[in-house]
Amino acid sequence: MGGLFMEWHSLELQKIVQQLKTDLKQGLDDAEAKQRLEKFGANLLVEEREVSFFGIAREALTEPMILLLLAVGVLYSFWGELRDVLTILGVILIIISVEVWNEFRAKRSIAALKRLASPSTVVIREGRPKEVPTSELVPGDLILLKAGQRIPADARLVESYGLQVDESSLTGESFPILKDANVILPKDTEIADRKNMVFAGTVVTRGRGKAIVVATGPKTELGKIGRLAQEIKEPKTPLQAAMKQLSGSLIWIALFFSGLVLVLGIIRGVPWEQMVLISLSLAFATIPEEMPIIITMVLGLGAYALSKKHALVKRLRAAETLGSVTIIVTDKTGTITQNRLSMVGFYFNDEISQISNSRKIPRKLLETALLAVGILTEVEEEKTSLANPFETAILEVAQNMNINVKEIQGSYILRNEFSFDNIRKMASYIYEHDNNLYVFSSGAPEAVLERSVKIWKGDGELDLNAKDREKVREIISEMASRGWRLLGIGYRKISEKERLLAEDAERNLVFIGIVGFIDPPRPEVREAIRLCQEAGIRVMMVTGDHPETAKAIAAEVGINTTRILSGVDISKMSDEELKEALKTTFIFARTTPEHKLRIVRLLRELGEIVAVTGDGINDALALKEAEIGIAMGIRGTDIAKETADMILTDDNFATIATAVREGRKMYDNLKKGVRYYLACKVALVSSFLLPLLLGVPPPFAPIQIIMLELFMDLAASATFVAEPAESDVMVRPPHNPKEKFITRAMRNSIFVSALGLFIAVSISYLFHWYKGYSLIQAQTAAFAAWMLGHIFLAFNLRSEKEPLYQIGFLSNKPMLIWAITVILVLLLGINVTPLQESLKTTFLPEESWALILGITIAATFWMEAKKLCRAALTKKRRMQREDKSKKFEQLPES
């Protein structure tokens, strides 16, 4: 195959097949594809940066906080003993490893999400359709093209049916180009005029086709001009940016207090070398460098956990916003419903009939429907995985009636296709049959009826008069009111000239009839919608279906059906009128993507936080407009998936409700982690200031300060992430994204929590100091009080409202493991002689332990007592309300 630099557009198809050693029916086999992937490389324009532990470690070693910690180690080597130096360097190594591991976990999760959300392409391999990652395409692969797909590589067309491609990203041409697989072009034909080629990065806007890949990755036309020469780094989320800014402000506060401790210590006569080490250690321990990592950890790991529940978060901004959603604008088909259609009835020859064992669908209507939905096209012949539900349902009925589909296929040869779009609301296929051309159309019954001039009655065609039209409209409403999805069917004979444009072909049709299908709601959706409503989230259905069909399905799943607006109604309304209607309307039917975009835009102007679902190429604008755009993973187009912030891999509305719940949990856990982290920082600074103001030596040795920082960071970054959702997470209103992250209530909670830990440490330390214990005993008591106190504080801050017995003492396993580890380190460090020398600790008598345990429990578990009292009071009030309600019900009627 050489370098593959050839003028593919000028070669006959058979020469291309020979050159690429492929097969137009079978494609490549898997073994050959694997060899070619090794030879030609991945089909990527940008090499993905691999997330590695050692790469992050290299970056970490240049960070100011780590350099500060290393400076402490260097100074210890001058002023301390060898054992102290080795101990502190060992602890420094552990801290660096922990920080790097936390960041590695978060970045690895985010990278895994990107891989999961990477695009895929349907290829023919070994004669069967197969979905493969786009990055694994190789020259010679046979790919299938459909509307809404971003073309993954440069390819020569084998078949094309009404195929139009938007090549503006490559050539600047603003109008879609109509492609033709049958032409052979001169060698010097410009890229913009190569109608038998499709190019990487361009988008199929209509039609479908089949093509042979001729170039991948940097060898494509897009790769040659370097349009995507470098990887775009995802911008920081608003919360990440805010936390980075807050951390920047708090750094100066931490440095000020560290400097103050240094000055006070020297004034009080503490050796300056010792105070420099203490001050540097304190600066390291109090500077909140971990806060941005905590946020990345919570969002990254939370988003990865969501991927296990069928929701792929492509952008961390979406994970952050999930908890704020106030309105979900959802499609009906496949999201609320199962998208598994069964044909249940039809309208033909002036009557509605339900299909049963005794009542079959008329052969004329069924054969026309087979042709009108495109089942019999050559491209679809082997790709059952891409067949839409209408095709599957109609084909199933045809097979049950023993209709020979292959025989019909042999007599009708596809010549052109006009794909379905939301403007025409129909699709058409042009076939050659007995040397004549026919157009077969299907779509919204009203759209097919509007383009029809005749109607099939009895055994032939009759003119369609006004009375017939009105009757058919009534029939449409009656069938739709049963909750049926409807498909109008029509056809006519056309001339060669008329086959070129949809506007010419789709007119003067013969209206054959209507086929009705049921698409039942997913059983879990009703409960999911109820949960959303309880959580203060409104659910709106925006669908292209008939208003009566939409109403019937909405009623089944619990969406308010009081008022319905159609696309026609929306078009007649001004923005102010529609804004007013949006406050009381929950169902919008027969809408276009433009209507959906307008609804989303106006909802945002009303101050709503909108999540919107979409699957089509024209949904991209609405997905981009919403705070969270949600694409369908199964039936969504490439463009919808690229634009979206999140992809539902199961196309299920219930997954959105799950994602909202997880989003709220993530936000709660983030607040808990940051609250605990900052409370510990405030308590640590305070614990140093009071003794120095009283003329007492510092309560901790430098090595102890660094140990405190190690376990404090572990708790904040690794344990609160795993906290389960609180029981009221889906019964409280969404949080306001405009509200500051650290509110007044959170600020008060931080200082109150810090006060408890500060009191426990100060009493333990000062009691031992003033009682005549040695300095090392007093510092050991302070160290023990801190280690136990910050464990108890972490457990108390797991929830602001729910007592521990309700959320489960053992429900957060990482926190439990962390707590046990801290206690073991504390006991070993105080009772094992070699560790005592390293950590500057000593044995403590029983009365000391009694005091430490008592004061740390009292200083932290008062929060738990407060929660228990509140829970008991809430329960008492609920019981009083229930008693009053029962007494009211027992009153005699007047």
Secondary structure as UniProt FT lines:
FT   TURN            2..3
FT   HELIX           8..10
FT   HELIX           13..20
FT   TURN            24..26
FT   STRAND          27..28
FT   HELIX           30..40
FT   HELIX           53..60
FT   TURN            61..62
FT   HELIX           64..79
FT   HELIX           82..116
FT   STRAND          120..125
FT   TURN            126..127
FT   STRAND          128..133
FT   HELIX           134..136
FT   TURN            139..140
FT   STRAND          142..146
FT   TURN            147..148
FT   STRAND          154..166
FT   HELIX           168..171
FT   STRAND          177..178
FT   TURN            181..182
FT   TURN            187..188
FT   HELIX           191..193
FT   TURN            195..196
FT   STRAND          197..198
FT   TURN            200..201
FT   STRAND          203..215
FT   HELIX           217..219
FT   HELIX           221..225
FT   TURN            226..228
FT   HELIX           238..267
FT   TURN            268..269
FT   HELIX           272..286
FT   TURN            289..290
FT   HELIX           291..307
FT   TURN            308..310
FT   STRAND          311..313
FT   HELIX           316..321
FT   HELIX           322..324
FT   STRAND          327..330
FT   TURN            333..336
FT   STRAND          342..348
FT   TURN            349..350
FT   STRAND          351..354
FT   HELIX           363..372
FT   TURN            373..376
FT   TURN            378..382
FT   HELIX           384..386
FT   HELIX           389..400
FT   TURN            401..402
FT   HELIX           405..411
FT   STRAND          413..421
FT   TURN            422..425
FT   STRAND          426..433
FT   TURN            434..435
FT   STRAND          436..443
FT   HELIX           445..450
FT   STRAND          452..457
FT   TURN            458..459
FT   STRAND          460..463
FT   HELIX           466..481
FT   TURN            482..483
FT   STRAND          485..494
FT   HELIX           497..500
FT   HELIX           502..505
FT   STRAND          509..518
FT   TURN            523..524
FT   HELIX           525..534
FT   TURN            535..536
FT   STRAND          538..542
FT   HELIX           547..557
FT   STRAND          564..566
FT   HELIX           567..572
FT   HELIX           575..582
FT   TURN            583..584
FT   STRAND          587..589
FT   HELIX           593..605
FT   TURN            606..607
FT   STRAND          610..614
FT   HELIX           617..619
FT   HELIX           620..625
FT   STRAND          628..632
FT   TURN            633..635
FT   HELIX           638..643
FT   STRAND          646..648
FT   TURN            649..650
FT   HELIX           653..693
FT   TURN            694..695
FT   HELIX           702..714
FT   HELIX           715..719
FT   HELIX           720..722
FT   TURN            727..731
FT   TURN            737..738
FT   HELIX           744..770
FT   TURN            771..772
FT   HELIX           775..796
FT   TURN            797..798
FT   HELIX           804..807
FT   TURN            809..810
FT   HELIX           813..831
FT   HELIX           833..839
FT   HELIX           846..890
//
